[in-house]
Amino acid sequence: MKRILLLKTIFALLVLPVLAQKTKSLTNADKAQIIQSILLDNRFEERLYLPDEDRLVVYLSTENISRNLVPGKIGEVKIFLKSPPEIEKGKKNWSDYCAFKKFKADGTSAFVSFHCYIRDSKATEFSLSVMEYEYRKADRKWKFISKERPDFKLSP
């Protein structure tokens, strides 16, 4: 009887936390770390994104993210956060804007989809550039694992 109780206790202490971790969703701290990593990876300074009074700016949708998770600047690029209705209203005057479309946690892995909508040279429609990122958590930090870039698509 004592042996069964001991085995149940060991199971509860060792196995249940692992099972709980596999269904864990991303916390705001997790998202903030991943968001900053992705924004740094996009090297906005190397691309000409929306010059605004001698400074570079990026319009970023707050769809799927909270405003407090995003830094105000990445390098020399100012980040302007806009709600989805503000994006719809303002995009007719912008050459591009970006959005985080998907955050998915799977145990100690995270999958994030980052979309950039870039106006074509005729300024008639946007093309969609998608980057799919994978991160893995180790030692309480999210480590970049990989990214994929599907083909460009036209968006309405």
Secondary structure as a PSIPRED ss2 file (coil, helix, strand):
# PSIPRED VFORMAT (PSIPRED V4.0)

   1 M C   1.000  0.000  0.000
   2 K H   0.000  1.000  0.000
   3 R H   0.000  1.000  0.000
   4 I H   0.000  1.000  0.000
   5 L H   0.000  1.000  0.000
   6 L H   0.000  1.000  0.000
   7 L H   0.000  1.000  0.000
   8 K H   0.000  1.000  0.000
   9 T H   0.000  1.000  0.000
  10 I H   0.000  1.000  0.000
  11 F H   0.000  1.000  0.000
  12 A H   0.000  1.000  0.000
  13 L H   0.000  1.000  0.000
  14 L H   0.000  1.000  0.000
  15 V H   0.000  1.000  0.000
  16 L H   0.000  1.000  0.000
  17 P H   0.000  1.000  0.000
  18 V H   0.000  1.000  0.000
  19 L H   0.000  1.000  0.000
  20 A H   0.000  1.000  0.000
  21 Q H   0.000  1.000  0.000
  22 K H   0.000  1.000  0.000
  23 T C   1.000  0.000  0.000
  24 K C   1.000  0.000  0.000
  25 S C   1.000  0.000  0.000
  26 L C   1.000  0.000  0.000
  27 T C   1.000  0.000  0.000
  28 N H   0.000  1.000  0.000
  29 A H   0.000  1.000  0.000
  30 D H   0.000  1.000  0.000
  31 K H   0.000  1.000  0.000
  32 A H   0.000  1.000  0.000
  33 Q H   0.000  1.000  0.000
  34 I H   0.000  1.000  0.000
  35 I H   0.000  1.000  0.000
  36 Q H   0.000  1.000  0.000
  37 S H   0.000  1.000  0.000
  38 I H   0.000  1.000  0.000
  39 L H   0.000  1.000  0.000
  40 L H   0.000  1.000  0.000
  41 D H   0.000  1.000  0.000
  42 N C   1.000  0.000  0.000
  43 R C   1.000  0.000  0.000
  44 F H   0.000  1.000  0.000
  45 E H   0.000  1.000  0.000
  46 E H   0.000  1.000  0.000
  47 R C   1.000  0.000  0.000
  48 L C   1.000  0.000  0.000
  49 Y C   1.000  0.000  0.000
  50 L C   1.000  0.000  0.000
  51 P E   0.000  0.000  1.000
  52 D C   1.000  0.000  0.000
  53 E C   1.000  0.000  0.000
  54 D C   1.000  0.000  0.000
  55 R C   1.000  0.000  0.000
  56 L E   0.000  0.000  1.000
  57 V E   0.000  0.000  1.000
  58 V E   0.000  0.000  1.000
  59 Y E   0.000  0.000  1.000
  60 L E   0.000  0.000  1.000
  61 S E   0.000  0.000  1.000
  62 T C   1.000  0.000  0.000
  63 E C   1.000  0.000  0.000
  64 N C   1.000  0.000  0.000
  65 I C   1.000  0.000  0.000
  66 S C   1.000  0.000  0.000
  67 R H   0.000  1.000  0.000
  68 N H   0.000  1.000  0.000
  69 L H   0.000  1.000  0.000
  70 V C   1.000  0.000  0.000
  71 P C   1.000  0.000  0.000
  72 G C   1.000  0.000  0.000
  73 K E   0.000  0.000  1.000
  74 I E   0.000  0.000  1.000
  75 G C   1.000  0.000  0.000
  76 E C   1.000  0.000  0.000
  77 V E   0.000  0.000  1.000
  78 K E   0.000  0.000  1.000
  79 I E   0.000  0.000  1.000
  80 F E   0.000  0.000  1.000
  81 L E   0.000  0.000  1.000
  82 K E   0.000  0.000  1.000
  83 S C   1.000  0.000  0.000
  84 P H   0.000  1.000  0.000
  85 P H   0.000  1.000  0.000
  86 E H   0.000  1.000  0.000
  87 I H   0.000  1.000  0.000
  88 E H   0.000  1.000  0.000
  89 K H   0.000  1.000  0.000
  90 G H   0.000  1.000  0.000
  91 K H   0.000  1.000  0.000
  92 K H   0.000  1.000  0.000
  93 N H   0.000  1.000  0.000
  94 W C   1.000  0.000  0.000
  95 S C   1.000  0.000  0.000
  96 D E   0.000  0.000  1.000
  97 Y E   0.000  0.000  1.000
  98 C E   0.000  0.000  1.000
  99 A E   0.000  0.000  1.000
 100 F E   0.000  0.000  1.000
 101 K E   0.000  0.000  1.000
 102 K E   0.000  0.000  1.000
 103 F E   0.000  0.000  1.000
 104 K E   0.000  0.000  1.000
 105 A E   0.000  0.000  1.000
 106 D E   0.000  0.000  1.000
 107 G C   1.000  0.000  0.000
 108 T C   1.000  0.000  0.000
 109 S E   0.000  0.000  1.000
 110 A E   0.000  0.000  1.000
 111 F E   0.000  0.000  1.000
 112 V E   0.000  0.000  1.000
 113 S E   0.000  0.000  1.000
 114 F E   0.000  0.000  1.000
 115 H E   0.000  0.000  1.000
 116 C E   0.000  0.000  1.000
 117 Y E   0.000  0.000  1.000
 118 I E   0.000  0.000  1.000
 119 R E   0.000  0.000  1.000
 120 D C   1.000  0.000  0.000
 121 S C   1.000  0.000  0.000
 122 K C   1.000  0.000  0.000
 123 A C   1.000  0.000  0.000
 124 T C   1.000  0.000  0.000
 125 E C   1.000  0.000  0.000
 126 F E   0.000  0.000  1.000
 127 S E   0.000  0.000  1.000
 128 L E   0.000  0.000  1.000
 129 S E   0.000  0.000  1.000
 130 V E   0.000  0.000  1.000
 131 M E   0.000  0.000  1.000
 132 E E   0.000  0.000  1.000
 133 Y E   0.000  0.000  1.000
 134 E E   0.000  0.000  1.000
 135 Y E   0.000  0.000  1.000
 136 R E   0.000  0.000  1.000
 137 K E   0.000  0.000  1.000
 138 A E   0.000  0.000  1.000
 139 D C   1.000  0.000  0.000
 140 R C   1.000  0.000  0.000
 141 K E   0.000  0.000  1.000
 142 W E   0.000  0.000  1.000
 143 K E   0.000  0.000  1.000
 144 F E   0.000  0.000  1.000
 145 I E   0.000  0.000  1.000
 146 S E   0.000  0.000  1.000
 147 K E   0.000  0.000  1.000
 148 E E   0.000  0.000  1.000
 149 R C   1.000  0.000  0.000
 150 P C   1.000  0.000  0.000
 151 D C   1.000  0.000  0.000
 152 F C   1.000  0.000  0.000
 153 K E   0.000  0.000  1.000
 154 L E   0.000  0.000  1.000
 155 S E   0.000  0.000  1.000
 156 P C   1.000  0.000  0.000
